[in-house]
Amino acid sequence: MKVYMSVDMEGASGITSSKLISRKEKEYDRGRKLLTADVNAAIKGALKAGAKDILVNDSHGSMTNILIEDLEEGARLITGSNKPLLQMAGIDDSFDAAFFVAYHAREGTEAGLLNHTIMGSVVTEIRRNGEVMGETGINAGIAGAFGVPVVLVTGDDKVGAEASALIPGIETVTVKTGLDRHTASCLPPRQAHKMIEEAAVRALQRREEVAPHCEQRPVVFDVTFKTTPSVSMACLFPCVERLAPKQIRVVDDDYVAAFKKLWGALLLGMSAMGGVLER
């Protein structure tokens, strides 16, 4: 059995502050240890359930957060940025199931801990075929395009609810309860790790009960940016349509191609935030 694991950071056990998830902060190394421990719990569960090949994709920020020297044996790690599929780098149709570890709720979720969607400083909202989506739904769609079901999500209670609403039968692990964007009631990490490991076992045992998350075609992504310059620069791509001063649209019959258009538009939009030639 082959398992794919996309790992963010905001949803890790014990993390509530941006100081633990930014490499510019003194507390970042502590956050990395907390994150790696959650990942190891998921790996242990997958191995117990019979996984023979586990691919872990470091998916937060610069994507160099997981401490490979502490990573549980039995897994491989994709680390580093410049990934055309971003948080889903390495996914293909050879995988039997996918885990989303340490995920967070979408931008604007009430009391969702450190909530945002892909680029917190740039994006106000992303809609897929008219429905507001967070990273869980967007990335589950990429997995679904390859026929891979997402069977486990770990993080706060808000992302768990978001995942359950999108993917019937998915296992979720609530390692903390969001009280505000920067406040949560957290379980002790050792208790959370036990829950993650047990849920990983259950998720893989039940993987055939969870269908891949497949979106109807054509796939339409509408993005609302936080500033107007982002739209101007994103529209340098001929495939990007301007809908409003802060809103764009990309469309494609293929989900993965639609996502790549979205990702490219977001990168251009981010470059415009402070002026593309001001660096």
C-alpha positions in Angstrom: 0.0 0.0 0.0 1.3 3.5 -1.0 0.4 6.6 1.0 0.8 10.2 0.1 1.0 12.8 2.9 0.7 16.6 2.5 1.9 18.4 5.6 1.1 22.0 6.5 2.0 23.6 9.8 -0.7 25.7 11.3 -2.7 22.7 12.4 0.1 20.9 14.3 -0.4 20.0 17.9 0.3 22.9 20.3 0.8 25.5 17.6 -1.3 28.7 18.1 1.0 31.5 17.3 2.5 32.7 14.0 5.8 32.9 15.9 6.1 29.1 15.8 5.5 28.8 12.0 7.8 31.6 10.6 11.5 30.9 10.1 12.2 34.5 11.0 11.0 34.0 14.6 13.0 32.6 17.5 10.2 30.1 18.3 10.2 28.5 14.9 12.5 25.6 15.8 10.1 24.6 18.5 7.3 24.7 16.0 9.3 22.4 13.7 9.7 19.9 16.5 5.9 19.9 17.2 5.1 19.5 13.5 7.6 16.7 12.9 6.2 14.8 15.9 2.6 14.9 14.4 4.0 13.7 11.1 5.7 10.8 12.8 2.5 9.8 14.5 0.8 9.7 11.1 3.6 7.7 9.6 3.6 5.2 12.5 -0.2 4.6 12.0 0.2 4.2 8.2 3.0 1.6 8.8 0.8 -0.3 11.3 -2.0 -0.4 8.7 0.4 -2.0 6.2 1.8 0.9 4.2 5.0 0.0 2.4 5.7 3.3 0.7 5.0 6.7 2.3 5.8 10.0 0.6 5.6 13.1 2.8 5.4 16.5 1.1 6.5 19.5 3.3 3.8 22.0 2.4 4.1 25.1 4.6 5.9 28.4 3.7 9.3 27.7 2.3 8.5 24.0 2.6 11.6 23.2 4.6 9.9 22.8 8.0 10.0 19.0 8.8 13.1 17.9 10.6 14.3 15.1 8.4 16.9 14.0 11.0 14.0 13.2 13.3 11.6 11.7 10.6 10.3 8.3 11.3 11.9 5.5 9.2 9.7 4.1 6.5 8.9 7.5 4.8 10.4 9.7 2.1 10.4 13.5 2.3 9.9 16.1 -0.4 11.4 19.3 0.9 12.0 22.7 -0.7 9.8 25.1 -2.7 9.3 25.7 -6.5 6.6 23.0 -6.8 4.1 23.3 -9.7 1.6 21.4 -7.6 2.5 23.2 -4.4 1.1 21.3 -1.4 0.4 18.3 -3.6 3.9 17.9 -5.2 4.6 14.2 -5.9 1.0 13.0 -6.1 0.1 10.6 -8.9 -2.3 7.7 -9.6 0.0 5.1 -8.0 -1.1 6.1 -4.4 -3.8 4.3 -2.6 -4.7 7.1 -0.1 -3.7 10.6 1.0 -3.4 12.2 4.4 -3.5 15.9 5.1 -1.6 16.6 8.3 -1.5 19.8 10.4 -4.0 21.6 8.1 -6.0 24.7 8.8 -9.4 26.2 7.9 -10.0 28.4 5.0 -9.7 32.2 5.1 -12.5 33.9 7.0 -13.5 30.8 9.1 -14.8 32.1 12.5 -12.4 31.0 15.2 -10.4 29.0 12.7 -6.9 28.9 14.0 -4.5 30.9 11.8 -7.0 30.6 9.0 -6.1 31.6 5.4 -6.2 30.2 1.9 -2.9 29.5 0.2 -1.5 33.0 0.5 -2.9 34.8 3.5 -1.4 38.2 2.7 -2.7 38.1 -0.8 -6.0 36.2 -1.0 -9.3 37.1 0.5 -11.3 34.3 -1.1 -11.1 31.4 -3.6 -14.2 29.9 -5.1 -14.3 26.7 -7.1 -17.2 26.3 -9.3 -19.0 29.0 -7.2 -18.3 27.4 -3.8 -15.8 28.9 -1.3 -12.9 26.6 -0.9 -9.9 26.3 1.4 -6.7 24.4 0.9 -8.4 21.1 2.0 -10.9 21.2 -0.8 -8.6 22.5 -3.4 -5.9 19.9 -2.7 -8.4 17.1 -2.3 -9.5 18.0 -5.8 -5.9 17.5 -7.1 -5.8 14.1 -5.3 -9.2 13.2 -6.8 -8.0 14.1 -10.3 -5.5 11.2 -9.9 -8.1 8.9 -8.4 -6.6 9.2 -4.9 -9.0 9.5 -1.9 -8.1 11.8 1.0 -8.9 9.6 4.0 -7.4 11.6 7.0 -7.2 15.3 8.0 -5.6 16.5 11.2 -5.7 20.0 12.7 -8.2 22.1 14.6 -11.9 21.4 14.9 -12.7 23.9 12.2 -10.7 22.3 9.5 -12.1 18.9 10.6 -15.6 20.2 10.0 -14.6 21.7 6.7 -13.1 18.3 5.6 -16.1 16.3 6.8 -18.5 18.5 4.9 -16.6 17.9 1.6 -15.5 14.3 1.9 -18.0 11.8 3.4 -16.4 9.2 5.6 -13.1 11.0 6.1 -11.3 10.5 9.4 -10.5 13.7 11.2 -8.3 14.3 14.3 -9.0 17.4 16.3 -5.7 18.3 18.1 -7.0 21.7 19.3 -10.2 23.7 19.4 -10.0 27.1 17.8 -11.3 29.9 20.0 -10.0 32.8 17.8 -7.6 33.2 14.9 -4.6 33.2 17.4 -6.1 31.2 20.3 -6.9 27.6 20.8 -7.6 25.0 23.5 -4.9 22.4 22.8 -4.4 18.7 23.7 -1.0 17.7 25.1 1.0 16.6 22.1 1.5 13.0 23.4 -2.3 12.6 23.6 -2.7 14.1 20.1 -0.1 11.8 18.7 -1.9 8.7 20.0 -5.1 10.0 18.4 -3.3 10.7 15.1 -1.7 7.3 15.0 -4.9 5.5 15.7 -6.9 7.5 13.2 -4.3 6.8 10.5 -4.8 3.1 11.1 -8.6 3.4 10.8 -8.4 5.7 7.8 -6.3 3.2 5.8 -8.4 0.2 6.9 -11.5 2.1 5.6 -9.9 3.7 2.6 -12.2 1.9 0.1 -15.2 3.5 1.8 -14.0 7.0 0.9 -14.4 8.1 -2.7 -11.9 10.4 -4.4 -13.0 14.0 -4.3 -13.7 14.8 -7.9 -15.0 18.1 -9.1 -17.3 18.6 -12.1 -15.9 20.1 -15.3 -15.0 22.6 -16.5 -13.2 23.7 -13.4 -13.6 27.4 -12.6 -11.5 29.1 -10.0 -12.5 32.7 -8.9 -10.0 34.6 -6.8 -10.6 37.7 -4.8 -7.4 39.4 -4.0 -6.7 41.9 -1.2 -5.4 44.6 -3.5 -6.1 45.8 -7.1 -2.4 45.5 -8.3 -2.6 41.8 -7.9 -5.3 41.6 -10.5 -3.5 43.8 -12.9 -0.4 41.6 -12.8 -2.3 38.3 -12.8 -4.0 39.3 -16.0 -0.6 39.3 -17.8 -1.6 35.6 -18.4 -4.0 35.5 -21.4 -5.9 32.6 -19.6 -6.8 34.9 -16.7 -10.0 36.9 -16.9 -10.6 40.1 -14.8 -14.1 39.9 -13.2 -13.8 43.0 -10.9 -11.1 45.3 -9.6 -10.0 42.7 -7.1 -11.3 39.5 -8.7 -10.0 37.1 -11.4 -11.2 33.9 -13.0 -9.3 30.9 -14.5 -11.0 28.0 -16.3 -9.9 24.6 -17.6 -11.5 21.2 -18.4 -8.7 19.5 -16.6 -8.5 20.0 -12.8 -4.7 19.9 -12.5 -4.3 22.4 -15.4 -6.9 24.7 -13.8 -4.9 24.6 -10.5 -1.7 25.4 -12.3 -3.3 28.4 -13.8 -4.6 29.4 -10.4 -1.2 29.0 -8.8 0.6 31.0 -11.5 -2.0 33.8 -11.1 -1.4 33.8 -7.4 2.3 34.1 -7.8 2.0 37.0 -10.1 -0.6 38.6 -7.7 1.8 38.2 -4.8 4.7 39.8 -6.8 2.5 42.9 -7.2 1.9 43.5 -3.5 4.9 45.7 -3.1 5.7 46.5 -6.7 7.3 43.9 -8.9 10.5 45.9 -9.5 10.9 47.2 -6.0 12.9 44.3 -4.7 
